[in-house]
Amino acid sequence: MSVYDSFNYPEVTFPVAKEMGLTEGEFEGIKNLLGRTPNYIELGIISSMYSEHCSYKSSRMHLAKFPTEAPWVVQGPGENAGIISVDDEGLCVCFKVESHNHPSFIMPFQGAATGVGGILRDVFTMGARPVAAMNSLRFGSLDNPKNRFIFEGVVEGISHYGNCFGVPTVGGEVYFNDCYNGNPLVNAFALGVVQKDKIFLAKAEGKGNPVIYVGAKTGRDGIHGATMASAEFDENSEAKRPNVQVGDPFKEKLLLEACLELMKTDYIVGIQDMGAAGLTSSAFEMTSNSGTGVRLDLDNVPVRESSMTPYEIMLSESQERMLMVAKKGYEDKVKAIFEKWDLDASVIGEVTDDGHVRLTWAGEEVAVLEAAPLANEAPKYDRPYARPAVMDAIQAPVEVTTPENIQEILEKLLANPTIASKHWVYEQYDHMVRVGTVQLPGSDAAVIRLNEKEVGVALSSDCNSRYCYLNPFEGGKAAIAESARNVAVSGARPRAFTNCLNFGNPEKEEIMWQFVSAIEGIIEAANALETPVVSGNVSLYNETEGVPIHPTPTIVMVGVIDDVTKRIGSYFKETGSTIYLLGENDGHIGGSEYLASIHGKELGDAPHVDLAREKAIIDFMCEAADKRLINSAHDVSDGGLAVALCEMSFDDSEIGMIVKLESELKADALLFGENHGRVILEVGNAHAVEVEKLAKANGLPIKKIGRTTSDKIDISLNGDQLVSLKVKDAENLWNNSIGEIMK
């Protein structure tokens, strides 16, 4: 009896392939490609590599349209993470965002924790030391106990992994909407620092070079996790706990230090994180990237469970593992570094030159597959898409009766969990470890100091999924525009972004229309603002029992600031300053939080983005920061002008404002409308004239609307006072809302 037969694997038939997520057409195509029927190990490998999560088979043709190049882009899409340069001396930042949505629904704590672990490995496998983490989180209404359970577990998981690993979680976003009731979104971001001449790539070069497995031992957790992430949820989804990995942040910290120590030597050729599909994806991707082959002796892989089979070893998604190719003769030196850090390091094969991945057990081949077709030539679908007719009714103009008590509406919006302070979330995160954080969570963008020369980066995660639901094209534009605007109002120049494209089932025409339209919007905005994409992730099939989430293309924008002491905060700094509105109010309430939470309507067209205006705001803010003209600045977004003004008062100094507005707009449209292209500026009187001239030079409307004062929020329209609040009373509503619910 052969070694393969000793494992008693099932006979490979289409029903078996279907259970692994393959279609009949894909199964027949595999047989034609191989010229035979694959065995069970090979089928498991192929099903994972063909999964939506690994192959992007529904999205690749559209992703190819993204702008990916600029003089500052060092590494674009295709590697573990993207890299841009930040100065003229070789200093670079490496970053990426990825989803862990499905695992976080099934096991909130472990799903979120391992999402953090995975994105950190994507960064340090490139040779970069992680210095910042962020997250973009979406949950159903907190009125629902299940949603509160998921929310609490996700935040605990993120906190546990990031805090134990020792990376600051410096910002992010949290939204609540019923569309996420059965499918939360957990998008994890990490950024690291690396010198341009110290970048490592996923390569398997040099015939005869050893292939070395390093890190934690392999277990049965996460088997077919990539396949699970490529299907809709149903009533049985919570039974898929074996598909969720279990993470150990302390082990990952050791892995980081061992890898970075190794990378200071000249012992290794290439390295790759074992992420989705585990050893399978890392082996096939490294091999296909280099046009070589590998032989893997699977009985040499360190395992933590008895009687693990080749199938389980290849598809396990156990955490804290890396695959690397070392130079021949340096095996013992590599092992010595990992043994020092109390980690496994085992030679499990060697590089070949025949283009195949060959798997052996007890000296016999148990699977043989050509690498390049599986890594690069998975099915690519041009799925049909069409704008659904119902969009005409959804986008129709919206009229609502203006409430009599505007202050009461403002108070309700400030306490709305989507708008309210996320203090309950980020107080659980360590955001000061490594002492590089100079702009704390709660501001428009996080700002990180990278070196002693005060060079820094600003980071902002943004996407208004309601806009994307009402108008995917404008919603995609808005996600880029808002993230870039948030970076700019902090004083940094937006340079590049990473994205996590969360959508429903792409096999439905209306979902594919949302996807394609949003991408077209993102592309138009990215080109206009000169911000290419350098990395990213696509998460499809975010549906439960046929109900999709709102399209949510999360954008994390990274900007560069040459001196972090020039940064601009989001809170009022002194009394007696002039408050300006940069941009204009147009009273657009379609798609607004006001319309949804006060009137219960998700209707109307999303606000449209004027990209020329957005580019002018970026240029204005960067020059104003460079000249240190602005005390504080805050973009106007969720909740509109009144909410943005209040948020600028919610700091320890409790500086308030007297704002006198004049407008023909209705009070609710003026104060709670959400049109783009607006920034509130606090300017010291000595700089007022220069700021006005700079705005005019950039073609931007600017208007004095008030002044800062102490301990009160007064807002009037055409001489009629609409809001009169003590800063502390308003701040209590905003600051304590989520914490009170979570009690």
Salt bridges, closest charged atoms under 4 A:
GLU26 OE2 - LYS57 NZ 2.96
GLU28 OE2 - LYS31 NZ 3.21
GLU42 OE1 - ARG36 NH1 2.79
GLU89 OE1 - LYS453 NZ 2.83
GLU98 OE2 - LYS96 NZ 2.90
ASP122 OD2 - LYS96 NZ 3.83
GLU173 OE2 - ARG138 NH2 2.81
ASP221 OD1 - ARG304 NH2 2.66
GLU238 OE2 - LYS146 NZ 3.13
GLU252 OE1 - ARG121 NH1 2.72
GLU257 OE1 - ARG129 NH2 2.98
GLU257 OE2 - LYS253 NZ 2.86
GLU261 OE1 - LYS340 NZ 3.04
ASP273 OD1 - ARG121 NE 2.70
ASP297 OD2 - ARG295 NH2 2.94
GLU305 OE1 - ARG220 NH1 3.11
GLU312 OE2 - ARG220 NE 2.92
ASP344 OD2 - LYS217 NZ 2.86
GLU350 OE2 - ARG295 NH1 3.17
ASP353 OD2 - LYS207 NZ 3.49
ASP354 OD2 - ARG358 NE 2.75
GLU365 OE2 - ARG358 NH1 3.21
ASP392 OD1 - ARG387 NH1 2.88
GLU408 OE2 - LYS412 NZ 3.57
GLU427 OE1 - HIS423 ND1 3.51
ASP444 OD2 - HIS634 ND1 2.88
GLU454 OE1 - ARG449 NE 2.89
GLU474 OE2 - LYS477 NZ 3.24
GLU474 OE2 - HIS608 ND1 3.47
GLU524 OE2 - LYS477 NZ 3.80
GLU543 OE1 - LYS508 NZ 2.73
ASP562 OD1 - LYS566 NZ 3.32
ASP563 OD2 - ARG628 NH2 3.49
GLU584 OE1 - ARG613 NH2 3.58
GLU593 OE1 - ARG466 NH1 3.09
GLU602 OE2 - ARG466 NE 2.85
GLU602 OE1 - HIS550 NE2 3.04
ASP605 OD2 - HIS608 NE2 2.69
GLU614 OE1 - ARG485 NE 2.98
ASP619 OD1 - ARG493 NH1 2.65
ASP619 OD1 - LYS615 NZ 3.06
GLU623 OE2 - LYS627 NZ 2.87
ASP626 OD1 - LYS566 NZ 2.50
ASP635 OD2 - ARG485 NH1 2.88
GLU647 OE1 - HIS634 NE2 2.64
GLU654 OE2 - LYS728 NZ 3.47
ASP711 OD2 - LYS726 NZ 3.65
ASP714 OD2 - LYS712 NZ 3.90
GLU740 OE2 - LYS743 NZ 3.21
